[in-house]
Amino acid sequence: MLSLLSLLVSPLLSGIGSIFSSLFSSKAQVETASITGMAQVESKWWYLPLLTIVPFSIPFEIWTFKAVAWDKVIAPAFGYHHAVTDPLTGALAVAYSLVITGVFLKATFS
């Protein structure tokens, strides 16, 4: 009786095992193909992450250049000591902080 039961159950279990093994191997192949595809896209489109941050940061980069480089370095070197950039106040100061934080956080986690 037990041998008869094992003869009936054995093909069923081996069939279920082969189904699961093919399922897991196909998922592994899909994962491998997905990772390979993402690597190819990242190598071809490396500049795409820059397009999300750079347009928002350009005005603040210009302001920072004028406030630091022009007012503190370039203008005094040429004898112009009255270069003053207006400070960022209110919503612009908050936006400046958010943009700068976003640029550095994006660079940190990418």
N, C-alpha and C positions, 0 to 999 in steps of 0.2 A: 504494500500500500504506500509506504513511504517512498519507495523507488519510483512508483508510478506518479506520485505527486511531484517528485523532483524532476521527472522527465517532462511533465507538463509546465512546471513553473520556470525551469531553466531557460528555455527559449524565450519566454516572455520577459524574464529579467535581462537576458542578454540583449534583446531588442530594445528595451527601455534604456539600457546602458549605452547602446550605440546611438540612440536618438539624443541622449544628453551629451555624449561626447562630441557628436557632430554639431550640436547646438553651441556648445562652449567653444569649439574650435572655430566655428564661423564667426562667433562674437569676437574672438581674439584676432581673427583676420581683419574684421571690420575695424577694430581698434587700431591695429597696426597700419592699415590703409589710411585711417583718419589722421593719425599722428604724422605719417609721411606726407600726406596732403597739406596739413597745416604747416609743416616745416618748409615745404616748397612755396607756399603762399607767403610765408614770412620772409623767405629769402628774396622773393621777387618784389614784394610790396613793403619793403622795410620802412619806407617813408610815410606810410599811411597813418601810424599813430601820431606823427607830428602834425598832421592836418587837423587833428581834433583840438590841440592845445595852442599851436602857434598863432592862429588868427586872433585869438582872444588876448594873447600876451604881448603882441607887437606894440600897441599903444603904451602899455606900461613899461616895456623895454625902452621905448623912446624917452619916456619921462625919466626913467632911472638913469639913462645915459646923460641926459641934460643935467639932472640934479647932481650926479656924481662926477662924471668925466668932464663936462663942460664947466660947471660952476666951481669945482674944486681943483681941477688939474689944468685944462687947456686954457681957459680964460685968464687965470692968474699968470700963466707962463708968458702970455702976450701982453701983460700989463693991464688987463681989464679986470679990476677987482670988485666991480659992482654987479656981477652976474648972480642973480637970485632966482631960483625956481620956486614958484608958489607951492606951498605944501598941499598934499592931497588931504581933503577933509570930507567928512560925511560918508555918503554912499561910495564915492570913489576910493576912499581909504579902505573900506570893507572889501570892495571889488578887487583892489590891488592885493590885499592880503589873501583873498581866495584864489586869485590867479597864480600868485607866486607859490602858495601852498599846493595848488593842483599840479603845477609844473614839477615841483620837486617830488611830490608823492607819486605822480605818474612815472617819473624817471626811476624812483626807488623800487616800485612794484612791477615794472615791466621787464 
